[in-house]
Amino acid sequence: MSSVSKPHEIVERALELSRADGCVVIADESSSANLRWAGNALTTNGVTRSRALTVIATVNGSQGTASGVVSRAAVTADELEPLVRAAEAAARAAGPAEDAQPLVEGVPASTRFTEAPAETSSEVFADFAPALGEAFGTARAGGRRLYGFAYHSVTSTYLGTSSGLRLRHDQPSGTLELNAKSGDMSRSAWAGAATRDFTDVDPEALDADLAQRLAWAERRIDLPAGRYETLLPPSAVADLMIYQQWSAAARDAVEGRTVFSRPGGGTRLGEKLSELPLTLRSDPAEPGLESAPFVIAHASSDAASVFDNGLPVEATDWVSEGVLSRLSTTRHSAGLTGLPFAPSAGNLILDGGGKRSLEEMVADTERGLLLTCLWYIREVDPATLLLTGLTRDGVYLVEGGEVTGVVNNFRFNESPVDLLGRATEVGRTERTLPREWSDWFTRAAFPAMRVPDFNMSSVSQGV
């Protein structure tokens, strides 16, 4: 934009243009950098930048307050006023918003609201790329081929409202996915990592782990469907628990529609879900997993309300020492349910006091399965949160404390809430990449988990 090229200026100008009773403007300035490789050689790299603007107009009427939301990318100066008018028109055409609340006031302004957005560049890979090159050489010498990609993004979000809020949050996110194949391409293994800046990612260590998995896969064992003692690595535990958290809205539970609904009415708050001292929590200030300390809602849903934009997001225990202690709420659903305001957060951590590594848990397994990751997770029954999905990129048989070979993949049917009650051990909590949800949720720390009777419902031909 010419005269309003800076994000905070765009926000201010949109608010000036507004004729609505209330207005919220969210400007997201993003940049990303990526590396891709195949067959032990870099193939592509690039840097991109983008801008998105969301205008939320609120209009008061005799029956309540309506809201209109319009979001567009790459908005120019000439398009700014039409965007504001479109949001106002959407509000006037809508009925009263069920979640209507007064716009937030009284939150201190961010000190860097008027500064330029944070950016990433190819420099984020300055230390990672040479280490990746070393991993290529090691893999080549070992007869392996490495494939994968590294992606880093930074999004600066500027939030302004007609009620006086001026808030900003910078969110870096990074993911690494590394796949190793044997020289004849008959065996494959996967590893992934989440990071804020790629200074804590070691591709050579990941390649060494993949080499071990390819060696395990030299022996193939076919197993039937059934219930097996299973070791879930942190990535798989994260994917299941994230889905559980997405399903933990208080209003849905009160209305009897979820696994957290109590038979006969009410919720399961206060109920013991696990005999293990498991605490599932979110904290915007968690070191290495920092996320937005205030609500950023581009649209209203069961889990978020545009009227809550700017409200503080506090550290919250969702499950505390095995007991269900909090369900997520907006201000509106908190009022409906009589429960405390508890907005969803941008990270999730599970800790059960475990100290052992996954390798140590394997060494203590007489016979069971070791998973790599899960994928294609879908909900079967919301009343029990029964999920189905597939194993992927390596299921290994453990016998006598050692991995003895790779087995076929399976389809599973399990409820993460039920798993909490049946788990007999968790390892130490570590940062992990939730593979299934890595496009939406990367700030996670979870332990490995031992389940004595994980339900492998059928054999799958998946990879």
C-alpha positions in Angstrom: 0.0 0.0 0.0 1.3 3.5 -0.8 0.3 5.8 1.9 -0.7 3.1 4.4 2.0 0.5 3.8 2.8 -0.4 7.4 0.7 -2.9 9.2 -0.2 -0.7 12.1 -1.1 2.1 9.6 -3.4 -0.3 7.8 -5.1 -1.2 11.1 -5.5 2.5 12.0 -6.8 3.5 8.6 -9.4 0.7 8.6 -10.6 1.7 12.0 -10.9 5.3 10.8 -13.0 4.2 7.8 -15.4 2.2 9.9 -18.9 3.5 10.3 -20.0 0.5 12.4 -20.9 0.6 16.1 -17.8 -1.5 16.8 -14.8 -2.7 14.7 -12.0 -5.1 15.1 -9.1 -5.2 12.5 -6.5 -8.0 12.3 -3.5 -7.6 10.0 -1.3 -10.7 9.5 2.1 -10.1 7.9 3.8 -13.4 7.1 7.1 -14.5 5.6 8.4 -18.0 5.1 11.5 -19.8 3.9 11.9 -23.4 2.8 14.3 -26.0 1.7 13.4 -29.2 -0.2 15.7 -32.2 -1.0 15.5 -35.5 -2.7 18.0 -38.3 -3.2 20.6 -36.7 -0.9 20.6 -33.3 -2.8 18.8 -30.0 -2.4 16.2 -29.5 -5.1 14.5 -26.2 -4.3 14.5 -23.3 -1.9 12.6 -20.1 -1.6 11.2 -17.2 0.4 7.7 -15.8 0.3 5.8 -13.0 1.9 2.1 -12.4 2.3 -0.4 -10.1 3.9 -3.9 -10.8 5.1 -6.5 -8.4 6.6 -9.6 -9.3 8.5 -12.2 -6.7 9.4 -14.9 -7.5 11.9 -17.8 -5.0 12.0 -20.4 -5.0 14.8 -23.8 -3.4 14.4 -26.2 -2.8 17.3 -29.9 -3.5 16.8 -33.1 -3.7 18.7 -32.7 -7.5 19.1 -29.0 -7.5 19.7 -25.6 -7.0 18.1 -24.7 -8.5 14.8 -21.2 -9.1 13.4 -19.8 -9.3 9.9 -16.4 -10.7 9.1 -14.5 -10.3 5.8 -10.9 -11.4 5.2 -8.8 -10.8 2.1 -5.2 -11.2 1.1 -2.9 -8.7 -0.5 -5.3 -5.7 0.1 -4.3 -2.5 -1.6 -4.9 1.0 -0.5 -7.8 1.3 -2.9 -9.4 -1.9 -1.7 -9.2 -1.0 2.0 -12.5 1.0 2.2 -14.5 -1.5 0.1 -13.3 -4.2 2.5 -14.5 -2.2 5.5 -17.8 -1.6 3.8 -18.2 -5.2 3.0 -17.8 -6.2 6.6 -20.4 -3.6 7.6 -22.8 -4.9 5.0 -22.3 -8.4 6.2 -23.1 -7.4 9.8 -26.3 -5.5 8.7 -27.4 -8.6 6.7 -26.8 -11.0 9.6 -29.1 -11.6 12.5 -28.0 -10.9 16.1 -24.8 -12.8 16.9 -25.3 -15.4 19.6 -21.9 -14.8 21.0 -22.2 -11.0 21.1 -20.2 -9.4 24.0 -18.8 -5.9 24.5 -15.5 -5.4 22.7 -12.5 -5.8 25.0 -11.2 -2.6 26.7 -8.4 -1.7 29.1 -5.6 -4.0 27.8 -2.3 -2.2 27.7 -1.0 -1.6 24.2 1.9 -3.6 22.9 5.1 -1.6 23.0 6.1 -2.7 19.5 2.7 -2.1 17.8 4.1 0.6 15.5 7.3 -1.3 14.5 7.9 -3.2 11.3 6.8 -6.9 11.2 9.3 -9.6 12.0 10.6 -11.5 9.1 12.3 -14.8 8.3 14.8 -15.4 5.4 17.1 -18.2 4.1 19.5 -17.1 6.9 17.4 -19.1 9.3 19.0 -22.2 7.8 22.6 -20.9 8.1 23.7 -23.6 10.6 21.1 -26.2 9.6 22.0 -26.4 5.9 25.6 -27.3 6.3 24.6 -30.0 8.9 22.1 -31.3 6.4 24.8 -31.5 3.8 26.9 -33.6 6.2 23.8 -35.9 6.7 23.6 -36.3 2.9 27.2 -37.5 2.8 26.7 -39.9 5.7 23.5 -41.3 4.1 25.1 -41.6 0.7 28.0 -43.6 2.3 25.5 -45.8 4.1 23.5 -46.5 1.0 20.5 -44.4 2.1 18.6 -41.7 0.2 17.2 -38.8 2.1 14.1 -36.9 1.1 12.2 -34.1 2.9 11.8 -30.4 3.5 12.4 -27.7 6.1 9.9 -24.9 6.5 10.1 -21.8 8.6 7.6 -18.9 9.0 7.1 -15.8 11.0 3.7 -14.1 11.3 3.3 -10.7 12.9 -0.3 -10.1 13.9 -1.5 -6.6 14.6 -4.8 -6.3 16.4 -6.7 -3.0 16.7 -10.2 -2.3 17.9 -12.5 0.7 18.1 -12.5 0.1 21.8 -8.9 1.1 22.0 -6.9 -2.2 21.8 -3.5 -2.1 20.0 -1.9 -5.4 20.4 0.8 -7.3 18.5 2.2 -10.8 18.5 5.1 -12.3 16.5 4.9 -16.1 16.0 7.8 -18.1 14.6 7.2 -21.7 13.5 9.4 -24.3 12.0 9.1 -27.9 10.9 11.5 -30.5 9.6 10.4 -33.7 8.0 13.0 -36.2 7.0 12.4 -39.5 5.1 15.1 -42.1 4.5 14.8 -44.9 2.0 17.0 -47.9 1.4 19.1 -47.9 -1.8 16.7 -50.3 -3.5 13.7 -48.1 -2.3 12.1 -51.1 -0.6 12.3 -49.7 3.0 11.4 -46.3 4.3 11.5 -44.5 7.6 10.4 -41.0 8.8 11.5 -38.5 11.5 10.3 -35.0 12.2 11.0 -32.1 14.4 9.4 -28.8 15.4 11.5 -25.7 16.1 11.3 -21.9 16.5 14.5 -21.1 14.7 16.3 -24.3 13.5 19.2 -23.8 15.9 18.1 -26.8 17.9 17.6 -29.3 15.1 20.2 -31.9 14.3 19.7 -33.6 10.9 22.7 -35.9 11.4 21.2 -37.3 14.6 17.8 -37.7 12.9 19.6 -39.5 10.0 21.3 -41.8 12.5 17.9 -42.7 14.0 16.5 -43.4 10.5 19.5 -45.6 9.6 18.6 -47.7 12.7 15.0 -48.0 11.6 16.0 -49.0 8.1 18.2 -51.7 9.6 15.3 -52.9 11.8 13.2 -53.2 8.6 15.5 -55.7 7.0 13.4 -58.3 8.7 9.7 -58.3 7.9 7.0 -60.0 10.1 3.3 -60.1 9.2 1.0 -59.8 12.2 -2.8 -60.0 12.3 -5.1 -57.4 13.7 -5.7 -57.5 17.4 -4.9 -55.7 20.7 -1.1 -55.3 21.3 1.0 -53.7 24.0 2.1 -50.6 22.1 4.6 -47.9 22.6 3.3 -44.6 21.1 6.1 -42.1 20.5 5.6 -38.4 21.4 4.4 -37.5 17.9 1.6 -40.0 17.9 0.6 -39.1 21.5 0.5 -35.4 20.5 -1.8 -36.1 17.5 -4.3 -38.0 19.6 -4.3 -35.5 22.5 -4.5 -32.4 20.2 -7.7 -33.9 18.7 -9.0 -34.5 22.3 -8.3 -30.9 23.1 -10.1 -29.7 20.0 -13.1 -31.6 21.2 -13.1 -30.2 24.8 -15.5 -27.3 24.4 -17.6 -26.7 27.5 -20.8 -25.8 25.7 -20.8 -29.0 23.7 -20.1 -31.0 26.8 -23.0 -29.3 28.7 -25.3 -30.0 25.8 -24.6 -33.7 26.0 -22.7 -33.9 22.7 -19.2 -35.0 23.6 -17.1 -37.5 25.5 -16.9 -34.9 28.2 -20.7 -34.9 28.8 -21.8 -36.6 32.0 -24.6 -39.2 31.5 -27.8 -37.7 32.8 -26.6 -34.1 32.4 -23.6 -31.8 33.2 -20.0 -32.4 32.4 -17.3 -34.8 33.6 -15.3 -32.0 35.2 -13.7 -33.3 38.4 -13.7 -36.9 37.1 -10.5 -38.9 37.2 -9.5 -39.8 33.7 -6.2 -41.5 34.5 -4.5 -43.3 37.4 -1.2 -41.8 36.1 -0.4 -38.3 37.4 -1.0 -36.8 33.9 -1.3 -33.0 33.5 -2.4 -31.7 30.1 -1.9 -28.0 30.0 -1.4 -24.9 27.8 0.8 -21.9 28.6 1.6 -19.0 26.2 4.8 -18.4 28.0 6.1 -22.0 27.9 9.8 -21.8 27.0 10.4 -22.9 23.4 6.6 -23.2 22.8 5.6 -19.5 23.2 2.3 -18.6 21.6 0.0 -15.6 21.5 -0.8 -14.3 25.1 -4.1 -12.9 23.9 -7.1 -14.1 21.9 -6.7 -13.8 18.1 -10.0 -14.9 16.6 -10.5 -14.3 12.8 -14.0 -15.9 13.0 -16.4 -17.2 15.6 -16.8 -20.9 16.2 -17.6 -23.3 19.0 -14.0 -22.7 20.3 -13.6 -19.0 19.6 -15.4 -15.7 19.5 -14.5 -12.6 17.5 -15.9 -10.5 20.4 -13.1 -12.0 22.7 -10.3 -10.6 20.5 -7.6 -9.2 22.8 -8.6 -11.0 26.0 -5.6 -12.4 27.9 -4.8 -16.1 27.4 -3.6 -17.5 30.7 -1.7 -20.7 31.6 -4.4 -23.4 32.0 -4.4 -27.0 33.2 -7.0 -28.9 31.2 -6.2 -32.2 33.0 -4.5 -32.0 36.4 -2.9 -35.0 38.0 -5.2 -37.2 36.0 -8.4 -35.2 36.8 -10.4 -33.3 34.1 -10.1 -29.8 35.5 -11.1 -27.4 32.7 -13.0 -27.2 29.4 -12.5 -24.5 26.9 -14.9 -21.6 26.8 -15.5 -18.2 25.2 -17.0 -15.4 27.3 -20.4 -16.4 25.8 -20.1 -20.1 26.5 -18.7 -19.4 29.9 -21.9 -17.4 30.7 -24.1 -20.2 29.3 -22.4 -23.0 31.3 -21.4 -21.1 34.4 -17.8 -22.2 34.0 -14.7 -20.0 34.0 -13.5 -18.2 30.9 -10.8 -20.5 29.4 -9.9 -19.7 25.8 -8.0 -22.2 23.7 -4.2 -21.6 23.4 -1.6 -22.1 20.8 0.4 -24.8 22.5 -0.3 -28.1 24.4 1.9 -30.0 26.9 1.4 -33.3 28.6 3.5 -34.3 31.5 3.2 -37.4 33.7 6.4 -37.2 35.7 8.1 -39.9 33.5 11.9 -39.8 33.2 12.6 -42.6 30.8 13.4 -42.2 27.1 11.5 -44.1 24.5 14.6 -46.3 24.0 14.5 -47.2 27.7 10.8 -48.0 27.5 11.6 -50.3 24.5 14.3 -52.1 26.6 11.7 -52.8 29.2 9.1 -54.3 26.8 8.8 -58.1 26.7 6.7 -58.2 23.5 4.9 -55.3 21.9 4.7 -52.9 19.0 6.7 -49.6 18.6 5.0 -47.1 16.4 6.5 -44.3 14.3 3.5 -42.0 13.7 -0.2 -41.9 12.9 -2.0 -40.4 10.0 -5.4 -39.9 8.4 -7.0 -39.6 11.8 -10.8 -39.2 11.6 -13.6 -39.1 14.2 -16.0 -42.1 14.3 -18.1 -41.3 17.4 -18.1 -37.9 19.2 -19.9 -39.4 22.2 -16.8 -41.5 23.0 -14.3 -39.6 20.9 -13.6 -42.8 19.1 -11.0 -42.1 16.4 -9.8 -44.2 13.6 -6.6 -43.8 11.5 -3.6 -45.6 10.1 -0.1 -46.3 11.3 2.6 -45.0 9.0 6.4 -45.2 8.2 7.3 -48.1 10.4 5.6 -50.3 13.0 8.2 -52.4 14.7 8.0 -55.6 16.7 9.7 -55.5 20.1 10.7 -58.9 21.7 12.8 -59.3 24.8 13.5 -55.6 25.0 14.9 -55.4 21.4 13.4 -54.5 18.1 13.4 -57.6 16.0 11.8 -56.4 12.7 9.2 -54.4 11.0 5.6 -55.5 10.8 2.7 -54.5 8.5 0.7 -51.3 9.0 -2.7 -51.3 10.8 -5.9 -49.3 11.0 -6.6 -48.4 14.6 -9.7 -47.6 16.5 -9.1 -45.8 19.8 -10.4 -42.9 22.0 -7.7 -40.7 23.4 -9.7 -40.2 26.5 -10.0 -44.0 27.0 -6.2 -44.3 26.3 -5.5 -41.9 29.3 -7.3 -44.4 31.5 -5.6 -47.5 30.2 -2.0 -46.1 29.8 0.4 -47.8 32.2 3.5 -45.6 31.7 4.6 -42.4 30.1 8.2 -41.4 29.4 9.8 -38.0 29.7 8.1 -35.0 28.0 9.9 -33.6 25.0 9.1 -31.2 22.2 7.7 -33.1 19.2 6.1 -32.6 15.8 2.5 -33.7 15.6 2.7 -35.2 12.2 -1.0 -35.4 11.3 -1.7 -31.8 12.5 1.6 -30.2 11.6 0.0 -27.8 9.1 -2.1 -26.3 12.0 -0.5 -27.1 15.3 3.3 -27.4 15.9 3.9 -26.2 19.4 3.6 -29.4 21.4 5.6 -31.3 24.1 4.6 -34.9 24.9 6.0 -38.1 26.4 6.0 -41.5 24.8 3.1 -43.7 26.2 2.7 -47.4 26.9 -0.7 -48.8 26.3 -1.1 -52.5 27.2 -4.0 -53.2 24.7 -3.9 -50.7 21.8 -6.6 -51.7 19.3 -5.2 -52.5 15.9 -8.6 -53.2 14.3 -7.4 -54.3 10.9 -4.4 -54.8 8.7 -3.6 -51.9 6.4 -1.6 -51.9 3.2 -0.6 -48.3 3.8 3.1 -47.3 3.8 
